[in-house]
Amino acid sequence: MPQHQQRQITDEQFHDATLIWNYHQMGHELRPCSAAIGLGSHDLGVASAAADLYRVGFFPVVVFSGGNSPPPGPVFRAARPCTTGSMPSA
């Protein structure tokens, strides 16, 4: 498929993907707290988002979980963090 073409999905597939996306969003509003936990991930966006929330004052301390294992393959090594929208202020 040429790069300029978008992959087409069925209405049912789009509905199912939207349902899963909305479920994971949970609709929680951000609010200040005493500490945060950044769940370990090879996605650098996790650490970046936690650092952004720390910088704007949502919490005074953040603890990250996870080990120090290398990424599982070249795709992950080349990945760049992705952010959507802007971070709210505390």
C-alpha positions in Angstrom: 0.0 0.0 0.0 1.5 3.4 -0.9 2.3 5.7 2.0 -0.2 8.4 0.9 -3.1 6.0 1.1 -4.9 5.4 4.4 -5.9 1.9 5.5 -9.6 1.4 5.4 -11.5 -0.4 8.2 -15.1 -1.5 8.5 -17.7 0.4 10.5 -17.8 -2.5 12.9 -14.0 -2.4 13.4 -14.1 1.4 14.0 -17.0 1.0 16.5 -15.1 -1.7 18.4 -11.9 0.3 18.4 -13.8 3.4 19.6 -15.5 1.3 22.4 -12.1 0.1 23.7 -10.5 3.6 23.4 -13.4 5.2 25.4 -13.2 2.4 28.0 -9.6 3.1 28.6 -10.0 6.9 28.9 -12.1 6.5 32.1 -13.0 10.2 32.1 -11.0 11.0 35.3 -10.2 14.6 35.9 -6.6 15.4 37.0 -6.3 16.8 40.4 -3.3 17.4 42.8 -2.2 14.5 45.0 0.6 13.7 47.5 2.5 11.3 45.2 2.3 9.7 41.7 3.4 6.3 40.4 4.7 6.1 36.8 4.1 2.5 35.7 7.2 1.0 34.0 7.0 1.1 30.2 9.3 1.1 27.1 7.1 4.0 25.9 9.0 7.1 26.9 5.8 9.1 26.7 4.8 7.6 30.1 7.9 9.2 31.8 7.4 12.4 29.9 3.8 12.8 30.8 4.6 12.1 34.5 7.4 14.6 34.4 5.1 17.2 32.8 2.5 16.7 35.5 5.2 17.0 38.2 6.5 20.2 36.7 3.1 21.9 36.8 2.7 20.9 40.4 0.2 18.1 40.5 2.4 16.2 43.0 5.7 16.8 44.9 7.1 13.3 44.2 6.8 10.7 41.5 8.0 7.0 41.8 8.6 4.9 38.7 8.2 1.2 38.6 9.8 -1.4 36.3 13.2 -2.8 35.6 16.1 -1.8 33.5 15.7 -4.4 30.7 16.5 -3.4 27.2 13.6 -2.8 24.7 12.4 -6.0 23.0 13.4 -5.0 19.5 14.5 -2.4 17.0 10.9 -1.0 16.6 10.9 0.0 20.3 14.4 1.4 20.1 13.4 3.8 17.3 10.1 4.8 18.9 9.6 8.4 19.9 7.2 9.6 22.6 3.9 10.8 21.4 1.9 13.5 23.2 -1.6 14.7 22.4 -2.9 18.1 23.5 -1.4 20.2 26.2 -0.9 19.5 29.8 -3.3 21.1 32.2 -2.2 23.4 35.0 -2.5 22.3 38.6 
